[in-house]
Structure formats: C-alpha cells, structure tokens
Amino acid sequence: MNDQLKLRQIRHSKGFTQELLAERVGVSAQTIHRFETGRSSPKLSDLVKISRVLGIRLVDLLPVEPSKQPAAA
C-alpha cells in the first residue's frame, strides 16, 4: 500500500462494496477498482466525495510513508 490510497482497506472497514461506493460517489465500480489498485489517480473532487461518503477525513485516504509521518507533539 506504499504509494496507493488506503481506499480499499477503509471501504471494507465501513462495509461498502465497490459498487455501492461508486454509486454514492457518482463514478463506476471500475473507477473505484482503478483507484484501489493504483491504475488511476482520482481527482481531488473525487477524493472529497469518497471521504464524505465514507465519513472520514480526506487525509485518512492518502498514503503516508513511515519516515514522513508528523512527529508527535
């Protein structure tokens, strides 16, 4: 999941199928699959819609490398 979105993991944890998420976001299930596999990069507007539908923060979808995680304050 290095450079890929955390979409699949989060989608599963929220109980969404690719088809249901696609319907609610307004894209095809194939598009969701492409986002999850890294074959296609979503537009910012799609990421915003996905995060709203899943009830998460936008930043929760983005990949974070361990060395680039913010330091705890």
N, C-alpha and C positions, 0 to 999 in steps of 0.2 A: 504494500500500500504506500510505498515511498512517495512517488510523485502523483499518485491518484487521489481523487477525492475520497472521503470517508463515507460516501453516499450509501454504498451497499450495506455496510455494517449498521449504519444509523437507520436506514429504511427497514431492515429486518427487525431491529430492536423496537421499532414503532409499529410493527405489524402490517406494513404496506407491501403489496406486490408491486412489481414494476408497472403493471397495467393500471392499478389504482392511482399510484403516484403520478403517472403520466397523464391520466385523465384530469386529475386535480390541478396539475401544473399547466396543462394545455399543450403538451407535446406527445409524441408517440412513445410507446413502450420501447421501441427500438432505439429511440434517442436516449432514454434513461439507461438502457443497456450500454450504449456507446459511452455515456458519461462514466458509468461504473467501471468499464474496462479500460478507460483511458484512450479509446479510439477517437473520441471527440471531446473538445473542451466546451463546456457550457458558457453562454454569455452571462454577464453579471446579472441581467434581469432574470434569467432562468434560475440562477443560484438563489436569488432573493425569493422567488416564488417557491422553490423547493424548501428553503429554510422555513418559510411561513407555513407551508402545508405540513411539514414535519414538526413544527412547533419548537424549533431550535434556533440558536444564534447562527448567523451566516458563517462566522469564523469556525464554528464547530465542523463544518463540511470540509474545510481546507486542510491539506496535508501539512504537517509540521515536522520538520526534521528534529531529532533529539538535541542536536547541537545548536539549534536556532530557537529553542523554546525560551520564553522570557524567564528571567531569574525570579524566584520567589522573593517578595519584599518582606 
